[in-house]
Amino acid sequence: MNNTNNEDESAVKVNEQGVDMPPSWVPKLKIPREMFDMRCPKGEKLTEYHKATYEVYAIFGECARWDGKVSKLSLFQDVERTKMVEVREQFARRKDKLRSRRILHLEDTTVEHFDPGAAFGVKQITTVKKKERVILFVESARLDGLVQRVETFGTKLVERFAGRDDHLLYRSATYDPMPPKPASPPGGSGGGATGGKRMGRSKKQEVPQPIRKMTEKYALSSSSSGSTEAAVLAEHQVAKRTFYVAGDLIRLDYHLGKDRVTANNRLYAKDGTSQITQVNPLEDKPKDQVLLEEWQALVAAEKECTLTVREVEKESKAMVEQRNKEEQNIAMLTPYFDVVRVQTQESDDEGGDDDDKHQHDYLSPFLPAGGRSLSKDDALKVRENCLKALKERLIERANIIQARHDEETAALAKRQATFQRDRDNLGRAEEEEYEQACKESMFRIHILEQRLKRHEEQALQKYYDLDSQLRADVRLDVLMTA
């Protein structure tokens, strides 16, 4: 009985300690970075499959493609691979942040995916030829909170938002067909000097497509949920504004109140007349002065919405031009390890030695001269000085970012005050220049705020990382001894 117990105890001890695996007969695998970047013996490889082909390209070196393409998968409709159905391409190290492209030939559709940092904050672009363009944006990369933009060419423009202070969720503009171009007078192409100038001016001027209707939708404020009073206030919060530009009408639809299946709405004509629908018959109707002020505010809001839609059209056109330029002039980024590799090769060619590593030691500036052994007090002083230097550097960095933020905010406030003072004497071009300057300034302020927030989040982690590194440093082992 005792022997059985001893055997069980020894088996438990063996299981707790574990058993070392025998060493592998295969030598340790080592792949140089140059061979890894080539990805295949000649830097390019084509593999044929059933109704598909797969191409792989090198990502560094002389064999790397000029457009940054690292792979291409082609899908075909037939076994002979003559009718292409779809192409999937992967990219790397492109300055325009293009990550992948998917081309659907049968639907005339192209889908492009981008890494963070692309122009205009773009995340994905889906283009259906001669039909529509759908653009997804990175919410944190845009000041206006734009998430999605859908352009149905010549018909409709839709934008969706998130996280806005004004609770705007949706904006759309529906267009009328372009009016037919007037017929040129007889002999208009005769080639006179005056006729040539007129033709030159007509080419430069672009007539915007007429807008038939614009719609804005708003979310219910977070404060208007829960209590009875807040639910009553919800009935007075605008849920949808519709501007019937062609019909000279403006319609307001409000959010549903508590226990309601219909909502209040108001309809204004451009001549100032109004038609009010109230769900609660016991509620007092608004006074004429209130309706007049609301109508005037809506007329101004319609003008502002029209200007915003025109600005969106300009931005969309600028995005298309930017993408065309980026595709025509593709630029590549050199990653960090490639920069280090090139620097290492240059230093080897110049005959430099590696005996200067001590200069880059994070602890060397705080160690006593002469290389003598450290006492416990000396090691404690070295540790405190190293941590203090990091803390001062982090605080200095935060102060620099805050100073730039304050400077940019003051400049924006000064620009706004100057504009309000001289507003009556400014022309349209100067107002557009002011609006563009304000947008750029707000973008810089937003970036500085994000940078300061990120710096504050990382500062504490850097301090803890350095403290852990100091505890593990063999030169300060004396601090761990009793």
C-alpha positions as CSV (number, residue, x, y, z in Angstrom):
1,M,0.0,0.0,0.0
2,N,2.8,2.3,0.8
3,N,4.6,1.5,-2.4
4,T,1.5,2.4,-4.4
5,N,1.3,5.8,-2.6
6,N,5.0,6.5,-3.3
7,E,4.6,5.7,-7.0
8,D,1.6,8.1,-7.2
9,E,3.5,10.9,-5.5
10,S,6.5,10.5,-7.8
11,A,4.2,10.5,-10.8
12,V,2.6,13.8,-9.6
13,K,6.0,15.3,-9.1
14,V,7.0,14.4,-12.6
15,N,3.9,15.9,-14.1
16,E,4.4,19.1,-12.1
17,Q,8.0,19.5,-13.2
18,G,7.3,18.6,-16.8
19,V,9.4,16.8,-19.3
20,D,11.9,18.6,-21.6
21,M,11.4,17.8,-25.3
22,P,14.4,16.5,-27.1
23,P,16.3,19.0,-29.3
24,S,15.2,19.1,-32.9
25,W,17.4,17.6,-35.5
26,V,16.6,20.6,-37.8
27,P,19.0,23.5,-37.5
28,K,17.6,26.9,-36.5
29,L,15.8,28.6,-39.5
30,K,17.3,32.0,-40.5
31,I,15.9,34.1,-43.3
32,P,17.7,37.3,-44.2
33,R,15.6,40.4,-44.6
34,E,16.6,40.7,-48.2
35,M,15.3,37.2,-49.0
36,F,12.2,37.7,-47.0
37,D,11.4,40.9,-49.0
38,M,11.9,39.1,-52.3
39,R,9.1,36.7,-51.3
40,C,10.2,34.4,-54.2
41,P,13.4,33.5,-56.0
42,K,13.2,36.2,-58.7
43,G,11.0,38.7,-56.9
44,E,7.9,37.8,-59.0
45,K,5.9,34.6,-59.2
46,L,2.8,33.6,-61.1
47,T,0.6,30.6,-60.0
48,E,-2.2,29.4,-62.2
49,Y,-5.3,27.8,-60.6
50,H,-8.7,26.7,-61.9
51,K,-10.3,29.9,-63.2
52,A,-7.8,32.0,-61.3
53,T,-4.2,33.2,-61.3
54,Y,-2.3,34.5,-58.3
55,E,0.8,36.8,-58.7
56,V,3.2,37.7,-56.0
57,Y,5.7,40.5,-56.2
58,A,8.7,41.6,-54.1
59,I,8.2,44.4,-51.6
60,F,11.7,45.7,-51.5
61,G,14.8,45.9,-53.8
62,E,15.3,46.3,-57.5
63,C,12.6,43.7,-58.3
64,A,9.9,45.6,-56.3
65,R,7.1,47.0,-58.4
66,W,6.9,50.8,-59.0
67,D,3.3,51.0,-57.8
68,G,3.8,49.2,-54.5
69,K,1.7,46.2,-55.6
70,V,2.6,43.0,-53.6
71,S,0.0,40.6,-54.8
72,K,-2.7,40.3,-57.5
73,L,-5.5,37.7,-57.6
74,S,-7.4,37.4,-60.9
75,L,-10.7,35.5,-61.1
76,F,-12.1,34.3,-64.5
77,Q,-15.4,33.1,-65.8
78,D,-14.1,30.3,-67.9
79,V,-11.4,27.6,-67.5
80,E,-9.4,29.1,-70.4
81,R,-9.0,32.3,-68.3
82,T,-10.1,34.6,-71.1
83,K,-13.1,36.4,-69.5
84,M,-12.0,38.2,-66.3
85,V,-14.6,38.6,-63.6
86,E,-12.7,40.1,-60.7
87,V,-9.2,41.4,-59.7
88,R,-8.0,41.8,-56.2
89,E,-4.8,43.8,-55.6
90,Q,-2.8,44.4,-52.4
91,F,-0.4,47.3,-52.0
92,A,2.2,48.3,-49.5
93,R,4.3,51.4,-48.6
94,R,2.3,53.8,-50.8
95,K,2.2,57.5,-49.8
96,D,-1.4,57.8,-50.6
97,K,-2.1,55.0,-48.0
98,L,-3.8,52.7,-50.6
99,R,-3.9,49.2,-49.1
100,S,-6.1,47.2,-51.5
101,R,-8.1,47.5,-54.6
102,R,-10.9,45.3,-55.8
103,I,-12.2,45.6,-59.4
104,L,-15.5,43.9,-60.4
105,H,-15.5,43.9,-64.2
106,L,-19.0,42.7,-64.7
107,E,-20.5,45.4,-62.5
108,D,-18.0,48.1,-63.5
109,T,-17.3,48.6,-59.8
110,T,-14.0,49.5,-58.1
111,V,-13.5,49.3,-54.3
112,E,-10.4,50.9,-52.7
113,H,-9.4,50.5,-49.1
114,F,-7.0,53.0,-47.4
115,D,-4.9,52.9,-44.3
116,P,-5.3,55.6,-41.6
117,G,-3.7,58.9,-42.7
118,A,-5.1,59.1,-46.3
119,A,-6.1,62.5,-47.7
120,F,-9.4,63.9,-46.6
121,G,-9.6,61.1,-44.0
122,V,-10.8,58.6,-46.5
123,K,-11.2,54.9,-45.4
124,Q,-12.9,53.3,-48.4
125,I,-14.1,54.4,-51.9
126,T,-16.6,52.4,-53.9
127,T,-17.1,53.6,-57.4
128,V,-19.8,52.3,-59.8
129,K,-18.9,53.6,-63.2
130,K,-21.3,56.4,-64.4
131,K,-23.7,55.6,-61.6
132,E,-22.5,56.4,-58.0
133,R,-19.6,56.8,-55.6
134,V,-19.7,55.8,-52.0
135,I,-17.0,57.1,-49.7
136,L,-16.4,56.0,-46.1
137,F,-14.4,58.3,-43.8
138,V,-12.5,57.9,-40.6
139,E,-14.7,59.7,-38.1
140,S,-11.8,61.0,-35.9
141,A,-10.0,62.4,-38.9
142,R,-12.6,64.9,-39.8
143,L,-13.8,68.0,-37.9
144,D,-17.3,67.8,-39.3
145,G,-17.9,64.2,-38.1
146,L,-18.6,63.0,-41.6
147,V,-18.8,59.2,-41.8
148,Q,-20.2,58.4,-45.2
149,R,-20.9,60.2,-48.5
150,V,-23.0,58.8,-51.3
151,E,-23.0,60.5,-54.7
152,T,-25.5,59.3,-57.2
153,F,-24.1,61.1,-60.3
154,G,-26.5,63.8,-61.5
155,T,-29.3,62.8,-59.2
156,K,-28.6,62.9,-55.4
157,L,-25.9,63.6,-52.8
158,V,-26.2,62.0,-49.3
159,E,-24.0,62.6,-46.2
160,R,-24.1,60.8,-42.8
161,F,-22.5,62.2,-39.7
162,A,-21.8,61.1,-36.1
163,G,-20.7,62.8,-32.9
164,R,-21.7,66.3,-33.9
165,D,-22.5,69.0,-31.3
166,D,-25.6,70.1,-33.3
167,H,-26.8,66.4,-33.5
168,L,-26.9,66.5,-37.3
169,L,-27.1,62.9,-38.6
170,Y,-28.0,63.2,-42.3
171,R,-27.9,65.7,-45.1
172,S,-29.0,65.1,-48.7
173,A,-29.5,67.2,-51.8
174,T,-31.7,66.1,-54.8
175,Y,-30.9,67.7,-58.1
176,D,-33.0,68.6,-61.1
177,P,-31.6,67.6,-64.6
178,M,-29.2,70.1,-66.1
179,P,-31.0,72.6,-68.4
180,P,-30.2,72.1,-72.1
181,K,-27.4,74.2,-73.4
182,P,-28.5,77.1,-75.6
183,A,-27.9,76.6,-79.3
184,S,-25.0,78.6,-80.6
185,P,-25.9,81.5,-83.0
186,P,-25.2,81.0,-86.7
187,G,-21.7,81.8,-87.5
188,G,-20.7,81.5,-83.9
189,S,-17.8,79.3,-84.8
190,G,-16.6,81.6,-87.5
191,G,-13.4,82.4,-85.6
192,G,-13.6,86.1,-84.8
193,A,-11.6,87.6,-81.9
194,T,-14.7,88.5,-79.9
195,G,-16.2,85.0,-80.5
196,G,-13.0,83.4,-79.3
197,K,-13.0,85.3,-76.1
198,R,-16.7,84.4,-75.4
199,M,-15.9,80.8,-76.0
200,G,-13.0,81.0,-73.6
201,R,-15.1,82.5,-70.9
202,S,-17.9,79.9,-71.3
203,K,-15.4,77.1,-70.9
204,K,-14.1,78.5,-67.6
205,Q,-17.5,79.1,-66.1
206,E,-19.2,76.0,-64.7
207,V,-22.9,76.2,-64.1
208,P,-23.8,74.2,-61.0
209,Q,-26.6,71.7,-61.3
210,P,-29.9,73.1,-59.9
211,I,-31.0,71.8,-56.5
212,R,-34.6,70.6,-56.2
213,K,-34.7,69.6,-52.6
214,M,-32.4,69.5,-49.5
215,T,-33.0,67.5,-46.3
216,E,-31.3,67.5,-42.9
217,K,-32.1,65.0,-40.1
218,Y,-31.2,65.5,-36.4
219,A,-30.9,63.1,-33.5
220,L,-32.8,63.6,-30.3
221,S,-30.7,65.3,-27.7
222,S,-29.5,63.0,-24.9
223,S,-31.0,65.3,-22.3
224,S,-34.5,64.7,-23.7
225,S,-35.0,61.2,-22.5
226,G,-36.1,59.8,-19.2
227,S,-38.3,62.4,-17.4
228,T,-41.7,63.6,-18.4
229,E,-40.5,67.2,-18.8
230,A,-37.8,66.0,-21.2
231,A,-40.3,63.9,-23.2
232,V,-42.4,67.0,-23.7
233,L,-39.3,68.9,-24.9
234,A,-38.7,66.1,-27.4
235,E,-41.9,67.2,-29.2
236,H,-40.3,70.6,-29.8
237,Q,-37.0,69.3,-31.1
238,V,-36.6,69.3,-34.9
239,A,-36.1,65.8,-36.3
240,K,-36.1,66.7,-40.0
241,R,-35.8,69.9,-42.1
242,T,-36.8,69.8,-45.7
243,F,-36.1,72.7,-48.0
244,Y,-38.2,72.4,-51.2
245,V,-36.0,74.8,-53.3
246,A,-38.0,74.4,-56.5
247,G,-41.4,74.6,-54.7
248,D,-40.4,77.5,-52.4
249,L,-41.5,75.6,-49.3
250,I,-39.8,74.6,-46.0
251,R,-41.1,71.8,-43.9
252,L,-40.2,71.0,-40.2
253,D,-40.9,67.6,-38.7
254,Y,-40.4,67.1,-34.9
255,H,-39.5,64.1,-32.8
256,L,-42.2,61.9,-31.4
257,G,-43.3,62.7,-27.9
258,K,-44.0,60.2,-25.2
259,D,-46.9,57.8,-26.1
260,R,-47.3,59.5,-29.5
261,V,-47.6,57.8,-32.9
262,T,-47.6,61.1,-34.9
263,A,-45.4,64.1,-34.6
264,N,-45.8,67.9,-34.9
265,N,-44.9,69.5,-38.2
266,R,-44.8,73.0,-39.7
267,L,-44.9,74.0,-43.3
268,Y,-43.7,77.5,-44.4
269,A,-44.0,79.1,-47.8
270,K,-41.5,81.6,-49.1
271,D,-44.0,84.4,-48.7
272,G,-44.1,83.9,-45.0
273,T,-47.4,82.0,-44.7
274,S,-47.4,78.9,-42.5
275,Q,-49.4,75.7,-41.9
276,I,-49.0,74.2,-38.4
277,T,-50.0,70.7,-37.3
278,Q,-50.0,70.0,-33.5
279,V,-50.6,66.6,-32.1
280,N,-51.7,68.0,-28.7
281,P,-54.9,70.0,-29.2
282,L,-54.6,71.5,-25.7
283,E,-51.2,73.0,-26.4
284,D,-51.1,76.7,-27.2
285,K,-50.3,77.6,-30.7
286,P,-47.2,79.7,-31.3
287,K,-47.6,83.4,-31.7
288,D,-47.1,85.1,-35.0
289,Q,-43.9,86.8,-33.9
290,V,-42.4,83.4,-33.0
291,L,-43.4,82.0,-36.4
292,L,-42.0,85.0,-38.2
293,E,-38.6,84.7,-36.5
294,E,-38.5,80.9,-37.1
295,W,-39.3,81.5,-40.8
296,Q,-36.5,84.1,-41.1
297,A,-34.1,81.7,-39.5
298,L,-35.2,78.9,-41.8
299,V,-34.6,81.1,-44.9
300,A,-31.1,81.8,-43.6
301,A,-30.6,78.1,-42.9
302,E,-31.6,77.2,-46.4
303,K,-29.0,79.6,-47.9
304,E,-26.4,78.1,-45.5
305,C,-27.3,74.6,-46.5
306,T,-27.1,75.5,-50.2
307,L,-23.6,76.9,-49.6
308,T,-22.6,73.7,-47.7
309,V,-23.8,71.5,-50.5
310,R,-21.8,73.5,-53.0
311,E,-18.7,73.2,-50.8
312,V,-19.2,69.4,-50.6
313,E,-19.4,69.3,-54.4
314,K,-16.1,71.2,-54.6
315,E,-14.5,68.9,-52.1
316,S,-15.7,65.8,-54.0
317,K,-14.2,67.2,-57.2
318,A,-11.0,67.9,-55.4
319,M,-10.9,64.4,-54.0
320,V,-11.2,62.9,-57.5
321,E,-8.5,65.2,-58.8
322,Q,-6.3,64.3,-55.9
323,R,-6.8,60.5,-56.5
324,N,-6.0,60.9,-60.2
325,K,-2.8,62.8,-59.3
326,E,-1.8,60.2,-56.8
327,E,-2.3,57.4,-59.3
328,Q,-0.4,59.2,-62.0
329,N,2.5,60.1,-59.6
330,I,2.7,57.1,-57.3
331,A,5.2,57.7,-54.5
332,M,6.5,55.1,-52.1
333,L,7.4,55.2,-48.4
334,T,10.6,53.7,-47.0
335,P,9.9,51.8,-43.8
336,Y,12.0,52.2,-40.7
337,F,13.9,48.9,-41.0
338,D,14.8,49.7,-44.6
339,V,16.2,53.1,-43.5
340,V,18.2,51.4,-40.8
341,R,19.4,48.8,-43.4
342,V,20.5,51.5,-45.8
343,Q,22.3,53.4,-43.1
344,T,24.0,50.2,-41.9
345,Q,25.2,49.5,-45.5
346,E,26.5,53.0,-45.9
347,S,28.3,52.9,-42.5
348,D,29.9,49.5,-43.6
349,D,30.9,51.0,-46.9
350,E,32.5,53.9,-45.1
351,G,34.4,51.6,-42.8
352,G,32.7,52.8,-39.6
353,D,33.0,50.7,-36.4
354,D,30.4,49.8,-33.9
355,D,32.3,50.9,-30.8
356,D,30.2,54.0,-30.3
357,K,27.2,52.1,-28.9
358,H,28.0,53.4,-25.4
359,Q,27.1,56.9,-26.6
360,H,23.5,55.8,-27.2
361,D,23.2,54.2,-23.7
362,Y,20.2,55.8,-21.9
363,L,21.9,55.5,-18.5
364,S,25.5,56.6,-19.4
365,P,24.8,60.4,-18.9
366,F,23.8,59.7,-15.3
367,L,26.6,57.2,-14.3
368,P,29.6,58.6,-12.5
369,A,32.8,59.1,-14.5
370,G,35.6,56.5,-14.3
371,G,33.3,53.4,-14.5
372,R,33.7,52.7,-10.7
373,S,31.2,50.4,-9.0
374,L,28.1,52.1,-7.6
375,S,27.1,52.1,-4.0
376,K,23.4,51.9,-3.1
377,D,23.2,55.6,-2.6
378,D,24.9,56.3,-5.9
379,A,22.6,53.8,-7.7
380,L,19.5,55.4,-6.1
381,K,20.7,58.9,-7.2
382,V,21.3,57.6,-10.8
383,R,17.9,56.1,-10.9
384,E,16.2,59.3,-9.6
385,N,18.1,61.5,-12.0
386,C,17.2,59.4,-15.0
387,L,13.5,59.4,-14.1
388,K,13.6,63.1,-13.4
389,A,15.2,63.8,-16.8
390,L,12.4,61.8,-18.5
391,K,9.7,63.6,-16.5
392,E,11.1,67.0,-17.4
393,R,11.3,66.1,-21.1
394,L,7.7,64.9,-21.1
395,I,6.5,68.1,-19.3
396,E,8.5,70.2,-21.8
397,R,6.9,68.4,-24.7
398,A,3.4,68.9,-23.3
399,N,4.2,72.6,-22.7
400,I,5.3,73.0,-26.4
401,I,2.1,71.4,-27.7
402,Q,-0.1,73.5,-25.3
403,A,1.8,76.7,-26.4
404,R,1.2,75.9,-30.0
405,H,-2.5,75.2,-29.3
406,D,-2.9,78.5,-27.4
407,E,-1.1,80.4,-30.2
408,E,-3.4,78.8,-32.9
409,T,-6.5,79.5,-30.8
410,A,-5.5,83.1,-30.3
411,A,-4.8,83.6,-34.0
412,L,-8.2,82.1,-34.9
413,A,-10.0,84.4,-32.4
414,K,-8.2,87.4,-33.8
415,R,-9.1,86.4,-37.3
416,Q,-12.7,86.0,-36.4
417,A,-12.8,89.4,-34.6
418,T,-11.3,91.1,-37.6
419,F,-13.8,89.5,-39.9
420,Q,-16.7,90.6,-37.8
421,R,-15.4,94.1,-37.8
422,D,-14.8,94.4,-41.5
423,R,-17.6,92.0,-42.7
424,D,-19.7,94.7,-44.5
425,N,-16.7,95.8,-46.6
426,L,-15.5,92.3,-47.7
427,G,-16.2,90.8,-51.0
428,R,-17.2,87.2,-51.8
429,A,-13.6,86.1,-52.6
430,E,-12.4,87.5,-49.3
431,E,-15.2,85.7,-47.4
432,E,-14.2,82.4,-49.0
433,E,-10.6,83.0,-48.1
434,Y,-11.6,83.7,-44.5
435,E,-13.7,80.5,-44.4
436,Q,-10.9,78.4,-45.8
437,A,-8.4,79.9,-43.3
438,C,-10.8,79.2,-40.4
439,K,-11.2,75.6,-41.6
440,E,-7.5,75.1,-41.8
441,S,-7.0,76.7,-38.4
442,M,-9.7,74.5,-36.8
443,F,-8.1,71.5,-38.3
444,R,-4.7,72.4,-36.8
445,I,-6.3,73.0,-33.4
446,H,-8.1,69.6,-33.6
447,I,-4.8,67.9,-34.4
448,L,-3.0,69.6,-31.5
449,E,-5.7,68.6,-29.1
450,Q,-5.5,65.0,-30.2
451,R,-1.7,65.2,-30.0
452,L,-1.8,66.6,-26.5
453,K,-4.3,64.0,-25.4
454,R,-2.2,61.2,-26.8
455,H,0.9,62.6,-25.2
456,E,-0.7,62.7,-21.8
457,E,-1.9,59.1,-22.2
458,Q,1.6,57.9,-23.3
459,A,3.6,59.9,-20.8
460,L,2.7,57.8,-17.7
461,Q,3.3,54.6,-19.7
462,K,6.8,55.8,-20.7
463,Y,7.6,56.6,-17.1
464,Y,6.5,53.2,-16.0
465,D,8.5,51.5,-18.8
466,L,11.7,53.4,-17.9
467,D,11.2,52.5,-14.2
468,S,10.9,48.8,-15.2
469,Q,13.9,49.1,-17.4
470,L,15.9,50.6,-14.6
471,R,14.9,47.8,-12.2
472,A,16.1,45.2,-14.7
473,D,19.4,47.0,-15.5
474,V,22.3,44.9,-14.1
475,R,24.3,48.1,-13.3
476,L,21.7,49.0,-10.7
477,D,21.4,45.5,-9.1
478,V,22.7,47.0,-5.9
479,L,19.2,48.5,-5.4
480,M,17.6,45.1,-5.2
481,T,20.0,43.8,-2.6
482,A,19.0,44.0,1.1
